[in-house]
Amino acid sequence: MKLGRCPVCHSHLHLDALIQDEAGSELLGVLAGLGRPLARPLVQYLALFRPAKSDLSNARALKLAQETLAIADRDSLVAALQDTVRSIQEKRQRGQVQPLKNHNYLKQVLASVAPEARKPAAEAEHRTTVTEKKQGMDETPEQARLKWEADMRRRGIDPGQFKTSRR
């Protein structure tokens, strides 16, 4: 099933190809369950581990995502991940940083993040430079998961094939 085109390389994105790999399928499940305030900076953080001349494997990305989520609570992670990504990207533009090898930099940022920056994840959306307007009611993670599962079934896809440890 074609999703569209990659905004970077313009190649076709196929959802069925993404879920063929067990680690890729599980990674998609983990990210889908996080919600946008945490998922977006986590994906940007995972990209910091990608070697310059090759891709980051789905298995490695899944392992890194699980390790990252185990480091701290979600509210603290949102601010720390955003700060880490911003800082490392600035250093890379100056040619000063290699791909990350561990989570030590993130741990240092977590230790230095001011308590007021550790706002609940729902408030973290307002820290972006893009203004988003929501309509309707906010839904709980459980409601979002149930809605997602119903949507997957409607499309003829078994949501059980996306294994996550978050259920």
MDAnalysis code that builds the backbone (N, CA, C; Angstrom):
import MDAnalysis as mda
import numpy as np

u = mda.Universe.empty(501, n_residues=167, atom_resindex=np.repeat(np.arange(167), 3), trajectory=True)
u.add_TopologyAttr("name", ["N", "CA", "C"] * 167)
u.add_TopologyAttr("resid", np.arange(1, 168))
u.add_TopologyAttr("resname", ["MET", "LYS", "LEU", "GLY", "ARG", "CYS", "PRO", "VAL", "CYS", "HIS", "SER", "HIS", "LEU", "HIS", "LEU", "ASP", "ALA", "LEU", "ILE", "GLN", "ASP", "GLU", "ALA", "GLY", "SER", "GLU", "LEU", "LEU", "GLY", "VAL", "LEU", "ALA", "GLY", "LEU", "GLY", "ARG", "PRO", "LEU", "ALA", "ARG", "PRO", "LEU", "VAL", "GLN", "TYR", "LEU", "ALA", "LEU", "PHE", "ARG", "PRO", "ALA", "LYS", "SER", "ASP", "LEU", "SER", "ASN", "ALA", "ARG", "ALA", "LEU", "LYS", "LEU", "ALA", "GLN", "GLU", "THR", "LEU", "ALA", "ILE", "ALA", "ASP", "ARG", "ASP", "SER", "LEU", "VAL", "ALA", "ALA", "LEU", "GLN", "ASP", "THR", "VAL", "ARG", "SER", "ILE", "GLN", "GLU", "LYS", "ARG", "GLN", "ARG", "GLY", "GLN", "VAL", "GLN", "PRO", "LEU", "LYS", "ASN", "HIS", "ASN", "TYR", "LEU", "LYS", "GLN", "VAL", "LEU", "ALA", "SER", "VAL", "ALA", "PRO", "GLU", "ALA", "ARG", "LYS", "PRO", "ALA", "ALA", "GLU", "ALA", "GLU", "HIS", "ARG", "THR", "THR", "VAL", "THR", "GLU", "LYS", "LYS", "GLN", "GLY", "MET", "ASP", "GLU", "THR", "PRO", "GLU", "GLN", "ALA", "ARG", "LEU", "LYS", "TRP", "GLU", "ALA", "ASP", "MET", "ARG", "ARG", "ARG", "GLY", "ILE", "ASP", "PRO", "GLY", "GLN", "PHE", "LYS", "THR", "SER", "ARG", "ARG"])
u.atoms.positions = np.array([
    [0.849, -1.169, 0.000],
    [0.000, 0.000, 0.000],
    [0.896, 1.234, 0.000],
    [0.793, 2.028, -1.054],
    [1.593, 3.245, -1.145],
    [1.028, 4.302, -0.207],
    [1.918, 4.906, 0.555],
    [1.516, 6.010, 1.422],
    [1.698, 7.347, 0.729],
    [2.649, 7.420, -0.127],
    [2.991, 8.678, -0.773],
    [4.464, 8.665, -1.104],
    [5.072, 9.837, -1.050],
    [6.499, 9.949, -1.364],
    [7.260, 10.512, -0.173],
    [8.489, 10.083, -0.067],
    [9.377, 10.593, 0.969],
    [9.629, 12.078, 0.697],
    [9.486, 12.935, 1.717],
    [9.722, 14.356, 1.492],
    [11.192, 14.691, 1.247],
    [12.095, 13.779, 1.564],
    [13.519, 14.035, 1.389],
    [14.013, 13.525, 0.038],
    [13.800, 12.229, -0.229],
    [14.349, 11.632, -1.453],
    [13.302, 11.414, -2.541],
    [12.052, 11.610, -2.228],
    [10.924, 11.493, -3.159],
    [10.682, 10.077, -3.671],
    [11.218, 9.071, -2.985],
    [10.898, 7.697, -3.367],
    [9.545, 7.328, -2.747],
    [8.927, 6.285, -3.290],
    [7.614, 5.873, -2.794],
    [7.748, 5.232, -1.416],
    [6.804, 5.528, -0.537],
    [6.738, 4.904, 0.779],
    [5.648, 3.839, 0.739],
    [5.988, 2.630, 1.143],
    [5.036, 1.526, 1.150],
    [4.883, 1.028, 2.584],
    [3.680, 1.154, 3.135],
    [3.426, 0.722, 4.502],
    [3.646, -0.775, 4.649],
    [3.213, -1.554, 3.679],
    [3.379, -3.000, 3.773],
    [4.853, -3.406, 3.796],
    [5.707, -2.657, 3.133],
    [7.144, -2.949, 3.165],
    [7.730, -2.605, 4.530],
    [7.242, -1.537, 5.134],
    [7.759, -1.141, 6.443],
    [7.454, -2.180, 7.514],
    [6.287, -2.817, 7.420],
    [5.906, -3.762, 8.470],
    [6.426, -5.173, 8.226],
    [7.093, -5.423, 7.094],
    [7.667, -6.739, 6.834],
    [8.796, -7.044, 7.810],
    [9.537, -6.034, 8.162],
    [10.633, -6.185, 9.112],
    [10.050, -6.131, 10.521],
    [10.312, -7.154, 11.330],
    [9.720, -7.222, 12.667],
    [10.131, -6.032, 13.531],
    [11.405, -5.662, 13.492],
    [11.865, -4.518, 14.289],
    [11.233, -3.225, 13.784],
    [11.099, -3.087, 12.472],
    [10.465, -1.903, 11.904],
    [9.009, -1.807, 12.310],
    [8.332, -2.939, 12.289],
    [6.930, -2.989, 12.695],
    [6.777, -2.603, 14.161],
    [7.640, -3.146, 15.010],
    [7.571, -2.827, 16.435],
    [7.932, -1.366, 16.693],
    [8.908, -0.848, 15.963],
    [9.290, 0.559, 16.104],
    [8.120, 1.472, 15.742],
    [7.421, 1.168, 14.644],
    [6.245, 1.960, 14.266],
    [5.185, 1.910, 15.359],
    [4.996, 0.740, 15.954],
    [4.028, 0.606, 17.044],
    [4.404, 1.446, 18.253],
    [5.681, 1.433, 18.602],
    [6.153, 2.239, 19.739],
    [5.932, 3.722, 19.469],
    [6.340, 4.179, 18.299],
    [6.209, 5.600, 17.957],
    [4.751, 6.026, 17.880],
    [3.896, 5.153, 17.336],
    [2.474, 5.491, 17.217],
    [1.825, 5.663, 18.583],
    [2.314, 4.945, 19.573],
    [1.730, 5.028, 20.903],
    [2.234, 6.178, 21.754],
    [3.224, 6.902, 21.280],
    [3.823, 7.961, 22.095],
    [3.072, 9.282, 22.040],
    [2.473, 9.589, 20.945],
    [1.883, 10.916, 20.770],
    [2.922, 11.860, 20.187],
    [2.448, 12.837, 19.456],
    [3.332, 13.726, 18.698],
    [4.338, 14.509, 19.545],
    [3.966, 15.013, 20.725],
    [4.940, 15.821, 21.479],
    [6.226, 15.074, 21.816],
    [6.146, 13.756, 21.996],
    [7.344, 12.979, 22.300],
    [7.877, 12.246, 21.069],
    [7.007, 11.762, 20.214],
    [7.442, 10.963, 19.060],
    [8.330, 11.757, 18.110],
    [7.954, 12.987, 17.821],
    [8.730, 13.789, 16.859],
    [10.166, 14.034, 17.349],
    [10.386, 14.535, 18.572],
    [11.778, 14.720, 18.999],
    [12.528, 13.396, 19.176],
    [11.809, 12.309, 19.502],
    [12.475, 11.012, 19.619],
    [13.000, 10.558, 18.259],
    [12.213, 10.710, 17.206],
    [12.664, 10.332, 15.860],
    [13.858, 11.194, 15.451],
    [13.803, 12.485, 15.749],
    [14.931, 13.371, 15.431],
    [16.175, 12.954, 16.215],
    [15.989, 12.539, 17.462],
    [17.102, 12.080, 18.294],
    [17.695, 10.791, 17.725],
    [16.845, 9.855, 17.324],
    [17.340, 8.600, 16.751],
    [18.180, 8.859, 15.508],
    [17.815, 9.874, 14.738],
    [18.575, 10.212, 13.528],
    [19.995, 10.662, 13.858],
    [20.228, 11.138, 15.079],
    [21.571, 11.570, 15.478],
    [22.535, 10.389, 15.599],
    [22.007, 9.165, 15.668],
    [22.831, 7.959, 15.767],
    [23.184, 7.396, 14.390],
    [22.574, 7.919, 13.334],
    [22.772, 7.378, 11.986],
    [24.181, 7.697, 11.490],
    [24.907, 6.665, 11.053],
    [26.230, 6.906, 10.470],
    [26.107, 7.742, 9.195],
    [27.126, 8.501, 8.891],
    [27.080, 9.424, 7.751],
    [26.888, 8.706, 6.419],
    [27.491, 7.528, 6.265],
    [27.466, 6.865, 4.959],
    [26.553, 5.644, 4.900],
    [25.743, 5.428, 5.918],
    [24.827, 4.284, 5.884],
    [23.560, 4.616, 6.666],
    [22.619, 3.688, 6.623],
    [21.352, 3.876, 7.319],
    [21.415, 3.269, 8.709],
    [20.539, 3.737, 9.568],
    [20.374, 3.163, 10.898],
    [19.392, 2.005, 10.750],
    [19.782, 0.818, 11.176],
    [18.896, -0.336, 11.019],
    [17.675, -0.182, 11.924],
    [16.582, -0.820, 11.526],
    [15.367, -0.770, 12.339],
    [15.593, -1.398, 13.707],
    [16.376, -2.474, 13.754],
    [16.644, -3.130, 15.032],
    [17.407, -2.191, 15.968],
    [18.392, -1.502, 15.446],
    [19.165, -0.546, 16.263],
    [18.280, 0.629, 16.679],
    [17.461, 1.138, 15.762],
    [16.569, 2.255, 16.086],
    [15.573, 1.850, 17.170],
    [15.043, 0.635, 17.086],
    [14.109, 0.147, 18.103],
    [14.793, 0.054, 19.459],
    [15.996, -0.515, 19.478],
    [16.747, -0.646, 20.734],
    [17.030, 0.732, 21.331],
    [17.464, 1.669, 20.504],
    [17.751, 3.027, 20.982],
    [16.489, 3.708, 21.508],
    [15.371, 3.525, 20.816],
    [14.112, 4.130, 21.259],
    [13.704, 3.573, 22.618],
    [13.802, 2.266, 22.785],
    [13.437, 1.647, 24.060],
    [14.361, 2.115, 25.180],
    [15.650, 2.195, 24.900],
    [16.603, 2.684, 25.904],
    [16.298, 4.135, 26.277],
    [16.006, 4.949, 25.274],
    [15.726, 6.368, 25.517],
    [14.495, 6.530, 26.389],
    [13.445, 5.792, 26.087],
    [12.204, 5.901, 26.856],
    [12.379, 5.414, 28.292],
    [13.378, 4.566, 28.530],
    [13.629, 4.060, 29.878],
    [14.486, 5.016, 30.716],
    [15.085, 6.014, 30.090],
    [15.995, 6.918, 30.798],
    [15.269, 7.821, 31.783],
    [14.133, 8.358, 31.387],
    [13.429, 9.327, 32.240],
    [11.948, 9.320, 31.906],
    [11.180, 10.066, 32.704],
    [9.749, 10.170, 32.432],
    [9.524, 10.965, 31.150],
    [8.371, 10.791, 30.576],
    [8.079, 11.387, 29.268],
    [8.140, 12.908, 29.284],
    [7.633, 13.525, 30.338],
    [7.620, 14.988, 30.382],
    [9.035, 15.555, 30.371],
    [9.941, 14.917, 31.096],
    [11.332, 15.372, 31.102],
    [12.006, 15.102, 29.761],
    [11.662, 13.973, 29.154],
    [12.287, 13.608, 27.884],
    [11.961, 14.582, 26.763],
    [10.741, 15.099, 26.733],
    [10.358, 16.000, 25.636],
    [11.321, 17.180, 25.561],
    [11.495, 17.877, 26.673],
    [12.376, 19.053, 26.689],
    [13.830, 18.661, 26.436],
    [14.281, 17.575, 27.061],
    [15.677, 17.161, 26.910],
    [15.980, 16.713, 25.479],
    [15.066, 15.984, 24.863],
    [15.280, 15.552, 23.479],
    [15.329, 16.751, 22.538],
    [14.430, 17.705, 22.734],
    [14.431, 18.900, 21.883],
    [15.744, 19.663, 22.029],
    [16.203, 19.837, 23.267],
    [17.463, 20.550, 23.500],
    [18.652, 19.790, 22.909],
    [18.663, 18.474, 23.090],
    [19.752, 17.649, 22.567],
    [19.813, 17.728, 21.046],
    [18.680, 17.551, 20.397],
    [18.637, 17.589, 18.929],
    [19.092, 18.948, 18.418],
    [18.580, 20.006, 19.007],
    [18.949, 21.362, 18.572],
    [20.454, 21.585, 18.727],
    [21.000, 21.208, 19.865],
    [22.419, 21.416, 20.137],
    [23.314, 20.603, 19.196],
    [22.996, 19.323, 19.028],
    [23.817, 18.464, 18.168],
    [23.720, 18.917, 16.711],
    [22.534, 19.302, 16.262],
    [22.397, 19.773, 14.878],
    [23.206, 21.047, 14.643],
    [23.227, 21.943, 15.626],
    [24.048, 23.158, 15.498],
    [25.527, 22.801, 15.406],
    [25.972, 21.852, 16.231],
    [27.375, 21.426, 16.199],
    [27.710, 20.741, 14.878],
    [26.777, 19.969, 14.355],
    [27.017, 19.288, 13.073],
    [27.137, 20.284, 11.931],
    [26.380, 21.358, 11.990],
    [26.476, 22.375, 10.939],
    [27.861, 23.009, 10.925],
    [28.505, 23.028, 12.076],
    [29.871, 23.547, 12.164],
    [30.898, 22.433, 11.951],
    [30.422, 21.202, 11.693],
    [31.313, 20.076, 11.421],
    [32.018, 19.537, 12.645],
    [31.418, 19.673, 13.813],
    [32.109, 19.316, 15.048],
    [31.706, 17.977, 15.665],
    [30.675, 17.316, 15.163],
    [30.160, 16.150, 15.873],
    [30.003, 14.949, 14.948],
    [30.391, 13.787, 15.462],
    [30.178, 12.506, 14.794],
    [28.822, 11.955, 15.257],
    [28.335, 10.884, 14.624],
    [27.083, 10.275, 15.095],
    [27.201, 9.862, 16.562],
    [26.107, 9.969, 17.283],
    [26.109, 9.573, 18.690],
    [26.332, 8.069, 18.800],
    [26.983, 7.648, 19.880],
    [27.229, 6.231, 20.110],
    [26.490, 5.723, 21.343],
    [26.100, 6.655, 22.229],
    [25.382, 6.277, 23.444],
    [24.485, 7.442, 23.881],
    [23.869, 7.296, 25.030],
    [22.910, 8.296, 25.512],
    [23.516, 9.267, 26.527],
    [24.827, 9.297, 26.657],
    [25.453, 10.138, 27.677],
    [25.146, 11.623, 27.494],
    [25.138, 12.109, 26.269],
    [24.848, 13.526, 26.025],
    [23.422, 13.844, 26.474],
    [22.478, 12.989, 26.125],
    [21.086, 13.184, 26.541],
    [20.972, 13.172, 28.062],
    [21.697, 12.284, 28.704],
    [21.653, 12.215, 30.169],
    [22.177, 13.500, 30.796],
    [23.219, 14.088, 30.206],
    [23.730, 15.372, 30.707],
    [22.699, 16.474, 30.519],
    [22.042, 16.483, 29.384],
    [21.004, 17.490, 29.128],
    [19.850, 17.303, 30.106],
    [19.459, 16.063, 30.360],
    [18.384, 15.795, 31.321],
    [18.725, 16.340, 32.701],
    [19.980, 16.190, 33.094],
    [20.400, 16.686, 34.405],
    [20.367, 18.203, 34.472],
    [20.529, 18.859, 33.324],
    [20.594, 20.319, 33.331],
    [19.279, 20.999, 32.954],
    [18.288, 20.226, 32.509],
    [17.010, 20.828, 32.107],
    [16.328, 21.414, 33.329],
    [15.982, 22.679, 33.221],
    [15.318, 23.366, 34.330],
    [13.957, 22.729, 34.589],
    [13.553, 22.668, 35.862],
    [12.254, 22.066, 36.184],
    [11.082, 22.708, 35.441],
    [11.139, 24.015, 35.197],
    [10.030, 24.658, 34.491],
    [9.950, 24.219, 33.034],
    [11.074, 23.699, 32.487],
    [11.059, 23.204, 31.112],
    [10.429, 21.822, 31.031],
    [10.292, 21.171, 32.172],
    [9.715, 19.830, 32.214],
    [8.196, 19.904, 32.319],
    [7.607, 20.585, 31.392],
    [6.153, 20.729, 31.389],
    [5.540, 19.432, 30.893],
    [4.312, 19.179, 31.280],
    [3.657, 17.972, 30.778],
    [3.681, 17.930, 29.254],
    [3.695, 16.725, 28.728],
    [3.817, 16.545, 27.279],
    [2.724, 17.269, 26.508],
    [1.557, 17.404, 27.085],
    [0.476, 18.104, 26.385],
    [0.840, 19.559, 26.148],
    [1.558, 20.166, 27.073],
    [1.964, 21.556, 26.918],
    [3.169, 21.689, 25.993],
    [3.903, 20.602, 25.789],
    [5.123, 20.658, 24.985],
    [4.832, 21.001, 23.534],
    [3.638, 20.702, 23.064],
    [3.296, 21.036, 21.682],
    [3.426, 22.529, 21.434],
    [3.211, 23.330, 22.442],
    [3.218, 24.780, 22.277],
    [4.624, 25.352, 22.199],
    [5.658, 24.512, 22.402],
    [7.029, 24.979, 22.311],
    [7.563, 24.955, 20.888],
    [6.819, 24.409, 19.968],
    [7.291, 24.339, 18.589],
    [7.139, 25.696, 17.919],
    [7.803, 25.859, 16.808],
    [7.712, 27.123, 16.086],
    [6.494, 27.154, 15.171],
    [5.864, 26.016, 14.975],
    [4.673, 25.942, 14.140],
    [3.453, 25.991, 15.044],
    [2.493, 26.798, 14.683],
    [1.270, 26.884, 15.461],
    [0.279, 25.866, 14.924],
    [-0.190, 25.010, 15.814],
    [-1.171, 24.012, 15.424],
    [-2.478, 24.337, 16.111],
    [-3.555, 24.191, 15.390],
    [-4.869, 24.415, 15.962],
    [-5.598, 23.088, 15.978],
    [-6.120, 22.739, 17.143],
    [-6.851, 21.493, 17.284],
    [-8.339, 21.791, 17.296],
    [-9.086, 20.885, 16.739],
    [-10.526, 20.980, 16.795],
    [-11.042, 19.745, 17.499],
    [-12.154, 19.890, 18.163],
    [-12.750, 18.751, 18.840],
    [-12.120, 18.518, 20.196],
    [-12.349, 17.320, 20.711],
    [-11.883, 16.981, 22.049],
    [-10.536, 16.275, 21.973],
    [-9.732, 16.468, 22.987],
    [-8.486, 15.713, 23.094],
    [-8.849, 14.292, 23.486],
    [-8.061, 13.341, 23.013],
    [-8.344, 11.964, 23.351],
    [-7.220, 11.391, 24.196],
    [-7.565, 10.424, 25.012],
    [-6.577, 9.769, 25.852],
    [-5.753, 8.822, 24.985],
    [-4.578, 8.416, 25.463],
    [-3.780, 7.455, 24.693],
    [-4.549, 6.156, 24.415],
    [-5.352, 5.721, 25.385],
    [-6.144, 4.507, 25.199],
    [-7.174, 4.693, 24.084],
    [-7.838, 5.858, 24.072],
    [-8.805, 6.146, 23.017],
    [-8.106, 6.206, 21.656],
    [-6.929, 6.803, 21.617],
    [-6.177, 6.898, 20.365],
    [-5.790, 5.511, 19.866],
    [-5.365, 4.639, 20.795],
    [-4.982, 3.281, 20.418],
    [-6.180, 2.517, 19.858],
    [-7.321, 2.613, 20.540],
    [-8.522, 1.922, 20.073],
    [-8.970, 2.447, 18.704],
    [-8.875, 3.753, 18.526],
    [-9.240, 4.368, 17.246],
    [-8.300, 3.872, 16.143],
    [-7.003, 3.800, 16.459],
    [-6.011, 3.331, 15.497],
    [-6.277, 1.873, 15.124],
    [-6.550, 1.027, 16.146],
    [-6.825, -0.381, 15.872],
    [-8.057, -0.546, 14.987],
    [-9.109, 0.219, 15.262],
    [-10.323, 0.154, 14.441],
    [-10.026, 0.583, 13.004],
    [-9.219, 1.620, 12.852],
    [-8.853, 2.096, 11.520],
    [-8.047, 1.034, 10.769],
    [-7.117, 0.381, 11.460],
    [-6.311, -0.662, 10.825],
    [-7.201, -1.826, 10.381],
    [-8.154, -2.237, 11.240],
    [-9.062, -3.335, 10.882],
    [-9.917, -2.951, 9.673],
    [-10.382, -1.696, 9.642],
    [-11.196, -1.224, 8.528],
    [-10.408, -1.309, 7.214],
    [-9.100, -1.151, 7.303],
    [-8.252, -1.215, 6.112],
    [-7.796, -2.641, 5.793],
    [-8.260, -3.602, 6.614],
    [-7.908, -4.993, 6.360],
    [-6.553, -5.395, 6.910],
    [-6.037, -4.651, 7.870],
    [-4.735, -4.945, 8.468],
    [-4.952, -5.359, 9.912],
    [-4.317, -6.459, 10.309],
    [-4.431, -6.925, 11.683],
    [-3.527, -6.082, 12.578],
    [-4.087, -5.284, 13.506],
    [-3.235, -4.456, 14.363],
    [-2.388, -5.274, 15.331],
    [-2.733, -6.543, 15.519],
    [-1.954, -7.398, 16.409],
    [-0.564, -7.708, 15.890],
    [-0.331, -7.497, 14.585],
    [0.992, -7.773, 14.027],
    [2.013, -6.727, 14.436],
    [1.548, -5.617, 14.976],
    [2.446, -4.575, 15.470],
    [2.659, -4.841, 16.949],
    [3.717, -5.535, 17.263],
    [3.964, -5.931, 18.650],
    [4.598, -4.785, 19.415],
    [3.998, -4.444, 20.538],
    [4.596, -3.446, 21.421],
    [4.491, -3.957, 22.838],
    [5.329, -3.447, 23.691],
    [5.295, -3.829, 25.100],
    [4.483, -2.830, 25.910],
    [3.754, -1.941, 25.232],
    [3.048, -0.869, 25.913],
    [1.576, -1.181, 26.154],
    [1.101, -2.342, 25.824],
    [-0.329, -2.636, 25.985],
    [-0.667, -3.005, 27.382],
])
